[in-house]
Amino acid sequence: MGADAPPADDDDDAGDDESRPLTRARADDGALALAPQRTLSVCSAATTLMKNQVGCSLLSLPSGMGAADGTGFVPALGLCALLAIIAGRTLYMLGDAARATGASDMASLASVTLGARSSALINLLVLMFSLIADIMLICFIVELICSSVPLTRGQALLGVTTTVLTPLALRHDLSGLRFSSCGGMAAVAFTVVVVVLRSLDGSYADGTFRDPACASPALGSALAQPSAMRISWGTFVLFSMLSSAYTAHYNAVRMYAELADPSPGRLAAVCALGVGGAALANALVMTAGYATFGAHAHGLILSDYAPHDRLAQAARAATLLSILALHPLTFTGLRDAVLAALKGSRLGDAAARSRLVWSALSLGMLAAEAGVSLVAPDVGIIVSFLGALLSSLLVYVVPAAIHLARLAQARQQDGDKLAPVARRWAACASTALAWAIGAMGCASALAGTVATYFEMIDGRTPVGCHARSAMI
């Protein structure tokens, strides 16, 4: 189009960027224009990605090492590193697919690569996972507040929703959450330091906080469990928890769409830094917490520290800040899935064009989450099994399927043209890797479901505690 036809240009831009992140831009009718907003630096994107992965899952890993007869430090650290590498690779798969297709959310990427029906299914997976994670996060937030301040659940929920969650939920894009993500990661770093310090200073050498008189034979046997190389049935529990500890893939496409000066190299840097930082935090808390409490480690490791341990009290407060910073990230994934599901409807079109409608929809979703968390604070076994299943599908199976579809499309475009030998070998290796990751994702989903069932039957951990904390 020429410069003498600006209305046509505007319409074309709006159509091309139909699913781009929302930005504040004044149109003639006061609508909210849709346009790409590439403002995330590599550092900001990596920090946001790191915070998106590190939540309550971090604090549940020591109990995973202690499940059944326990898992040794060497296999546990090996699993932590291996699954981090695979999760980083699948994040890159999604970002690279977004680069090749121009998609700006998971639903549009799946539609371009896998078709409309598969896109609807994947969008439903993202919606369900994000909704469950959001509800569980609100439950944890309210419980942490009520344990520190004499408030009812309703009072705590109303206060935190109106003062913190609502302003963050009305942020249009991930770049607007970079400061809260930085604050959340600072809180995570403090918690990691506390757990490691308490492991090294001997304060809980007998399982109690500087109070040998409270030690018991049961605590002594629990503390004797840690080993270097042990592999037991509990290793499957740890595998399931680590498999879902790197879940941020529902925001991967949006993150690439907002990355400034996007390129494969910058995308790789974001994935490496974001997943690498999360893996380091997971490894430190997992091993230090298990070394401190052994088989006595509970679903959330901070609950094992003495109530009068001042550092542990500060770590609990830091955990509250960390979870508050995580909620808007999962809420963004949920809102994107809802908008994708409403696309083409009157409400979806209105939300895409009007800032007022978009905000009202966001507030309605947040209110619905808060209401569900208030009347059903513990959805128990449903969340346990869904968490084990959905996280594995989103982290491993969906990225592998999208990558395989992209490779198939590339082969069709090449037609009868003979590609260079190196390119053919690279395509074969990439195909084999994607199939292996997809198969591992199915195995992870099965292992997580079985592990959750046996944890419930065993009764050592409250129903679903591992799965609920691992998924967020």
C-alpha positions as CSV (number, residue, x, y, z in Angstrom):
1,M,0.0,0.0,0.0
2,G,1.2,3.5,-0.6
3,A,1.6,6.3,1.8
4,D,-1.6,8.0,0.5
5,A,-3.8,5.2,2.0
6,P,-3.2,5.1,5.7
7,P,-6.5,3.5,6.6
8,A,-5.8,0.6,4.4
9,D,-2.3,0.3,6.0
10,D,-3.7,0.3,9.4
11,D,-6.2,-2.4,8.5
12,D,-3.5,-4.6,7.0
13,D,-1.3,-4.1,10.1
14,A,-4.1,-5.1,12.4
15,G,-4.8,-8.2,10.4
16,D,-1.1,-9.3,10.2
17,D,-0.7,-8.7,14.0
18,E,-4.0,-10.2,15.0
19,S,-2.6,-12.2,17.9
20,R,0.3,-9.9,18.8
21,P,0.8,-8.7,22.4
22,L,-1.4,-5.9,23.5
23,T,0.1,-2.4,23.7
24,R,-1.3,1.0,24.6
25,A,-1.9,2.8,21.3
26,R,-4.6,5.4,20.7
27,A,-6.8,4.8,17.6
28,D,-9.4,7.1,16.2
29,D,-12.2,5.2,18.0
30,G,-10.3,4.9,21.3
31,A,-9.7,1.2,20.6
32,L,-6.7,-0.7,21.9
33,A,-4.5,-1.3,18.8
34,L,-2.8,-4.7,18.4
35,A,0.9,-4.4,17.6
36,P,4.1,-6.3,18.4
37,Q,6.0,-4.8,21.3
38,R,9.5,-6.0,21.2
39,T,10.9,-4.5,24.4
40,L,12.3,-7.5,26.4
41,S,16.1,-7.6,26.5
42,V,17.8,-10.9,26.8
43,C,18.4,-10.3,30.5
44,S,14.8,-9.4,31.2
45,A,13.4,-12.3,29.2
46,A,15.7,-14.7,30.9
47,T,14.8,-13.4,34.3
48,T,11.1,-13.6,33.5
49,L,11.5,-17.2,32.1
50,M,13.4,-18.2,35.2
51,K,10.7,-16.8,37.5
52,N,8.0,-18.5,35.4
53,Q,9.7,-21.9,36.3
54,V,10.7,-21.4,39.9
55,G,7.7,-21.5,42.3
56,C,6.6,-23.9,44.9
57,S,8.1,-26.7,42.9
58,L,11.5,-25.5,44.1
59,L,10.5,-26.2,47.8
60,S,9.0,-29.7,47.1
61,L,12.1,-31.2,45.5
62,P,13.8,-32.4,48.8
63,S,10.7,-34.5,49.5
64,G,11.0,-36.0,46.1
65,M,14.6,-37.1,46.9
66,G,13.4,-38.6,50.1
67,A,10.4,-40.5,48.6
68,A,10.3,-44.3,49.2
69,D,13.9,-45.4,50.0
70,G,15.3,-42.2,48.6
71,T,17.4,-41.1,45.6
72,G,21.2,-40.6,45.8
73,F,22.8,-37.2,45.2
74,V,24.5,-38.2,42.0
75,P,21.4,-39.6,40.1
76,A,19.3,-36.7,41.5
77,L,21.7,-34.1,40.2
78,G,22.0,-36.0,36.9
79,L,18.2,-36.0,36.5
80,C,18.0,-32.3,37.4
81,A,20.6,-31.4,34.7
82,L,19.2,-33.7,32.0
83,L,15.6,-32.6,32.3
84,A,16.8,-28.9,32.4
85,I,18.7,-29.5,29.1
86,I,15.6,-31.1,27.5
87,A,13.3,-28.4,28.8
88,G,15.6,-25.7,27.4
89,R,15.6,-27.5,24.0
90,T,11.8,-27.7,23.9
91,L,11.5,-24.0,24.8
92,Y,13.9,-23.2,21.9
93,M,11.8,-25.4,19.6
94,L,8.7,-23.3,20.4
95,G,10.6,-20.0,20.1
96,D,12.2,-21.1,16.8
97,A,8.8,-22.2,15.4
98,A,7.4,-18.8,16.4
99,R,10.3,-17.1,14.5
100,A,9.6,-19.2,11.4
101,T,5.8,-18.8,11.4
102,G,5.4,-15.3,12.8
103,A,3.0,-16.6,15.5
104,S,2.7,-14.7,18.7
105,D,0.9,-17.1,21.0
106,M,0.7,-20.9,21.5
107,A,-2.8,-21.2,19.9
108,S,-1.8,-19.5,16.6
109,L,1.5,-21.4,16.5
110,A,-0.3,-24.7,16.9
111,S,-2.9,-23.7,14.3
112,V,-0.2,-22.9,11.7
113,T,1.8,-26.1,12.3
114,L,-0.7,-28.7,13.4
115,G,-4.1,-27.5,12.2
116,A,-7.2,-26.0,13.8
117,R,-8.3,-29.1,15.7
118,S,-5.0,-29.7,17.3
119,S,-4.7,-26.0,18.1
120,A,-8.0,-26.1,20.0
121,L,-6.8,-29.1,22.0
122,I,-3.4,-27.5,22.8
123,N,-5.2,-24.3,23.8
124,L,-7.4,-26.3,26.1
125,L,-4.3,-27.9,27.7
126,V,-2.8,-24.4,28.3
127,L,-6.1,-23.1,29.7
128,M,-6.5,-26.0,32.1
129,F,-2.9,-26.0,33.3
130,S,-2.8,-22.2,33.8
131,L,-6.2,-22.2,35.6
132,I,-5.2,-24.9,38.0
133,A,-1.8,-23.3,38.6
134,D,-3.4,-19.9,39.3
135,I,-5.9,-21.3,41.7
136,M,-3.2,-23.2,43.6
137,L,-1.0,-20.1,43.7
138,I,-3.8,-18.1,45.2
139,C,-4.4,-20.9,47.8
140,F,-0.7,-20.9,48.8
141,I,-0.7,-17.1,49.0
142,V,-3.7,-17.0,51.3
143,E,-2.4,-19.8,53.5
144,L,0.9,-18.0,53.9
145,I,-0.8,-14.7,54.8
146,C,-3.1,-16.4,57.3
147,S,-0.2,-18.2,59.0
148,S,1.5,-14.9,59.6
149,V,-1.3,-12.4,60.1
150,P,-4.5,-12.9,62.2
151,L,-6.9,-12.7,59.2
152,T,-9.7,-15.0,57.9
153,R,-9.2,-16.6,54.5
154,G,-11.8,-14.2,53.0
155,Q,-10.1,-11.1,54.4
156,A,-6.6,-12.2,53.2
157,L,-8.0,-13.1,49.8
158,L,-9.7,-9.8,49.4
159,G,-6.7,-7.8,50.5
160,V,-4.1,-9.5,48.4
161,T,-6.4,-9.6,45.3
162,T,-7.3,-5.9,45.4
163,T,-3.8,-4.5,46.3
164,V,-1.4,-6.8,44.5
165,L,-2.9,-9.4,42.1
166,T,-5.3,-7.0,40.3
167,P,-2.7,-4.3,39.3
168,L,-0.3,-7.1,38.0
169,A,-3.1,-8.9,36.2
170,L,-3.9,-5.7,34.2
171,R,-0.4,-5.6,32.7
172,H,-0.7,-6.1,29.0
173,D,2.5,-8.0,28.3
174,L,5.5,-9.7,29.9
175,S,7.7,-6.7,29.6
176,G,5.4,-5.0,32.1
177,L,6.1,-7.8,34.6
178,R,9.9,-7.7,34.4
179,F,10.3,-5.7,37.6
180,S,8.1,-8.0,39.6
181,S,9.9,-11.0,38.1
182,C,13.3,-9.5,39.2
183,G,11.9,-9.0,42.7
184,G,10.5,-12.5,42.7
185,M,13.9,-13.9,41.7
186,A,15.6,-11.9,44.5
187,A,13.2,-13.5,47.0
188,V,14.0,-17.0,45.5
189,A,17.7,-16.3,45.8
190,F,17.3,-15.4,49.5
191,T,15.3,-18.6,50.1
192,V,18.0,-20.7,48.4
193,V,20.7,-19.1,50.5
194,V,18.8,-19.9,53.7
195,V,18.3,-23.5,52.8
196,V,21.9,-24.0,51.9
197,L,23.1,-22.1,55.0
198,R,21.0,-24.2,57.3
199,S,22.4,-27.3,55.6
200,L,26.0,-26.2,56.2
201,D,25.9,-24.6,59.7
202,G,24.8,-27.8,61.5
203,S,21.7,-26.1,63.1
204,Y,19.6,-29.1,62.3
205,A,22.3,-31.8,62.6
206,D,20.0,-33.9,64.8
207,G,16.8,-32.9,62.9
208,T,15.9,-30.2,65.4
209,F,16.9,-26.5,65.6
210,R,19.6,-26.4,68.1
211,D,17.6,-28.5,70.6
212,P,19.0,-32.1,70.9
213,A,16.5,-32.9,73.6
214,C,13.8,-32.9,70.9
215,A,15.6,-35.5,68.8
216,S,13.9,-38.9,68.2
217,P,15.0,-42.3,66.8
218,A,12.6,-41.7,63.9
219,L,14.4,-38.5,63.0
220,G,17.7,-40.2,63.3
221,S,16.7,-43.0,60.8
222,A,15.3,-40.3,58.4
223,L,18.6,-38.4,58.6
224,A,20.5,-41.5,57.8
225,Q,18.8,-42.1,54.5
226,P,20.8,-39.8,52.2
227,S,23.4,-41.6,50.0
228,A,25.5,-40.9,46.9
229,M,24.2,-43.4,44.3
230,R,20.9,-44.9,45.6
231,I,18.1,-45.5,43.1
232,S,14.7,-46.6,44.3
233,W,11.1,-46.5,43.4
234,G,11.1,-43.0,44.9
235,T,13.3,-42.0,42.0
236,F,10.2,-42.1,39.8
237,V,8.6,-39.6,42.1
238,L,11.6,-37.3,41.8
239,F,11.6,-37.7,38.0
240,S,8.0,-36.7,37.9
241,M,8.6,-33.6,40.0
242,L,11.7,-32.5,38.1
243,S,9.8,-33.1,34.8
244,S,7.3,-30.5,35.7
245,A,9.7,-28.2,37.5
246,Y,10.7,-26.4,34.3
247,T,7.1,-25.6,33.1
248,A,7.1,-22.2,31.4
249,H,6.3,-23.3,27.8
250,Y,2.8,-21.8,27.7
251,N,4.4,-18.4,27.7
252,A,7.4,-19.3,25.3
253,V,5.8,-18.1,22.1
254,R,4.7,-14.8,23.7
255,M,8.1,-14.3,25.2
256,Y,9.8,-14.6,21.7
257,A,7.2,-12.2,20.3
258,E,8.3,-9.6,22.8
259,L,12.0,-10.2,22.6
260,A,13.9,-7.1,21.3
261,D,16.0,-7.7,18.1
262,P,15.0,-11.4,17.9
263,S,17.4,-13.9,16.5
264,P,18.2,-17.6,17.0
265,G,21.3,-16.6,19.0
266,R,19.3,-14.3,21.4
267,L,16.6,-16.9,21.7
268,A,19.2,-19.5,22.6
269,A,20.7,-17.2,25.2
270,V,17.3,-16.6,26.8
271,C,16.6,-20.3,27.0
272,A,20.1,-21.2,28.4
273,L,20.1,-18.4,31.0
274,G,16.5,-18.9,32.1
275,V,16.5,-22.7,32.3
276,G,20.1,-22.7,33.6
277,G,19.3,-20.4,36.5
278,A,16.2,-22.4,37.4
279,A,18.2,-25.6,37.3
280,L,20.9,-24.2,39.6
281,A,18.2,-23.1,42.2
282,N,16.5,-26.5,41.9
283,A,19.7,-28.4,42.4
284,L,20.8,-26.3,45.5
285,V,17.5,-26.5,47.3
286,M,16.9,-30.1,46.4
287,T,20.3,-31.4,47.7
288,A,20.7,-29.0,50.6
289,G,17.1,-29.6,51.9
290,Y,17.5,-33.3,51.6
291,A,20.9,-33.3,53.3
292,T,19.3,-31.4,56.2
293,F,16.2,-33.5,56.8
294,G,16.6,-36.7,54.8
295,A,13.5,-38.8,54.5
296,H,11.8,-36.4,57.0
297,A,11.6,-33.7,54.3
298,H,7.9,-32.7,53.7
299,G,6.1,-31.5,50.6
300,L,7.2,-27.9,51.2
301,I,10.7,-27.8,52.8
302,L,10.2,-24.6,54.7
303,S,7.5,-26.3,56.9
304,D,10.3,-28.5,58.3
305,Y,12.2,-25.6,59.8
306,A,11.5,-24.6,63.4
307,P,8.9,-21.8,64.0
308,H,11.4,-19.9,66.0
309,D,14.1,-20.0,63.3
310,R,14.4,-16.4,62.3
311,L,16.0,-17.1,58.9
312,A,13.4,-19.6,58.1
313,Q,10.7,-17.1,59.0
314,A,12.3,-14.6,56.6
315,A,12.4,-17.3,53.9
316,R,8.7,-17.9,54.3
317,A,8.1,-14.2,53.8
318,A,10.3,-14.3,50.7
319,T,8.4,-17.3,49.4
320,L,5.2,-15.2,49.6
321,L,6.8,-12.5,47.5
322,S,8.1,-15.1,45.0
323,I,4.6,-16.6,44.6
324,L,3.0,-13.1,44.2
325,A,5.5,-12.5,41.3
326,L,4.7,-15.9,39.7
327,H,0.9,-15.5,39.6
328,P,0.7,-12.7,36.9
329,L,2.9,-14.9,34.6
330,T,0.6,-17.9,34.8
331,F,-2.4,-15.5,34.6
332,T,-1.0,-14.2,31.3
333,G,-0.9,-17.7,29.9
334,L,-4.5,-18.3,31.0
335,R,-5.7,-15.0,29.5
336,D,-4.0,-15.7,26.2
337,A,-5.7,-19.1,26.1
338,V,-9.1,-17.6,26.9
339,L,-8.7,-14.9,24.3
340,A,-7.7,-17.5,21.7
341,A,-10.7,-19.6,22.6
342,L,-13.0,-16.5,22.2
343,K,-11.4,-15.5,19.0
344,G,-14.1,-14.8,16.4
345,S,-16.8,-14.3,19.0
346,R,-18.4,-11.0,19.8
347,L,-16.7,-10.9,23.2
348,G,-13.3,-11.9,21.8
349,D,-13.5,-9.3,19.1
350,A,-14.5,-6.6,21.6
351,A,-11.7,-7.6,24.0
352,A,-9.2,-7.4,21.1
353,R,-10.3,-3.9,20.2
354,S,-11.3,-2.2,23.5
355,R,-9.1,-1.7,26.5
356,L,-12.1,-1.4,28.7
357,V,-13.5,-4.8,27.6
358,W,-10.1,-6.4,27.8
359,S,-9.6,-5.1,31.4
360,A,-13.2,-6.2,32.4
361,L,-12.5,-9.7,31.1
362,S,-9.2,-9.9,33.0
363,L,-10.9,-8.7,36.2
364,G,-13.7,-11.3,35.7
365,M,-11.2,-14.1,35.3
366,L,-9.3,-13.0,38.4
367,A,-12.5,-12.8,40.4
368,A,-13.5,-16.3,39.2
369,E,-10.1,-17.7,40.3
370,A,-10.4,-16.1,43.7
371,G,-13.9,-17.4,44.2
372,V,-12.9,-20.9,43.4
373,S,-9.8,-20.8,45.6
374,L,-12.0,-19.5,48.5
375,V,-14.8,-22.2,48.3
376,A,-12.5,-25.0,47.3
377,P,-9.0,-24.4,48.7
378,D,-7.9,-28.0,48.1
379,V,-9.1,-29.7,45.0
380,G,-6.8,-32.6,46.0
381,I,-6.6,-35.6,43.8
382,I,-8.0,-33.9,40.7
383,V,-5.2,-31.3,40.7
384,S,-2.6,-34.0,41.5
385,F,-3.4,-36.1,38.5
386,L,-4.0,-33.2,36.1
387,G,-0.8,-31.5,37.2
388,A,1.3,-34.6,36.5
389,L,-0.4,-35.1,33.1
390,L,-0.7,-31.6,31.8
391,S,2.8,-30.4,32.7
392,S,4.5,-33.3,30.8
393,L,2.3,-32.7,27.8
394,L,3.1,-29.0,27.7
395,V,6.9,-29.3,28.3
396,Y,7.7,-32.3,26.1
397,V,4.9,-33.6,23.9
398,V,3.5,-30.4,22.5
399,P,6.8,-28.8,21.5
400,A,8.0,-32.1,20.0
401,A,4.8,-32.4,17.9
402,I,5.0,-28.8,16.7
403,H,8.7,-29.3,15.8
404,L,7.9,-32.5,13.8
405,A,5.1,-30.7,12.0
406,R,7.5,-27.9,11.0
407,L,10.1,-30.3,9.7
408,A,7.4,-32.1,7.6
409,Q,6.3,-28.7,6.2
410,A,9.9,-27.9,5.3
411,R,10.3,-31.2,3.5
412,Q,7.1,-30.5,1.5
413,Q,8.3,-27.0,0.6
414,D,11.7,-28.4,-0.6
415,G,9.8,-30.9,-2.9
416,D,12.2,-32.9,-5.1
417,K,15.1,-30.6,-4.4
418,L,18.1,-32.5,-3.0
419,A,19.3,-30.8,0.2
420,P,23.0,-30.8,1.2
421,V,24.1,-33.9,3.0
422,A,24.8,-32.0,6.2
423,R,21.3,-30.5,6.2
424,R,19.7,-33.9,5.6
425,W,21.7,-35.4,8.6
426,A,20.7,-32.4,10.8
427,A,17.1,-32.9,9.8
428,C,17.3,-36.6,10.6
429,A,18.9,-35.9,14.0
430,S,16.4,-33.2,14.8
431,T,13.5,-35.6,13.9
432,A,14.9,-38.4,16.1
433,L,15.4,-36.0,19.0
434,A,11.9,-34.7,18.7
435,W,10.4,-38.2,18.7
436,A,12.6,-39.2,21.7
437,I,11.4,-36.1,23.6
438,G,7.8,-36.8,22.8
439,A,8.2,-40.4,24.0
440,M,9.9,-39.2,27.2
441,G,7.0,-36.8,27.7
442,C,4.5,-39.6,27.5
443,A,6.6,-41.7,29.9
444,S,6.8,-38.7,32.3
445,A,3.1,-38.2,32.3
446,L,2.6,-41.9,33.1
447,A,5.3,-41.9,35.8
448,G,3.8,-38.8,37.3
449,T,0.3,-40.3,37.4
450,V,1.5,-43.5,38.9
451,A,3.8,-41.7,41.4
452,T,0.9,-39.6,42.5
453,Y,-1.3,-42.6,43.0
454,F,1.3,-44.5,45.1
455,E,2.0,-41.4,47.2
456,M,-1.7,-41.2,47.9
457,I,-1.8,-44.9,48.9
458,D,1.3,-44.7,50.9
459,G,0.0,-41.8,52.9
460,R,3.4,-40.4,53.8
461,T,2.6,-37.2,52.1
462,P,-0.9,-35.5,52.0
463,V,-2.9,-36.3,48.9
464,G,-1.5,-34.5,45.9
465,C,1.0,-32.5,47.8
466,H,3.9,-33.4,45.5
467,A,1.9,-32.9,42.3
468,R,0.4,-29.6,43.4
469,S,3.6,-28.1,44.6
470,A,5.6,-29.5,41.6
471,M,3.3,-28.0,39.0
472,I,3.7,-24.4,40.4
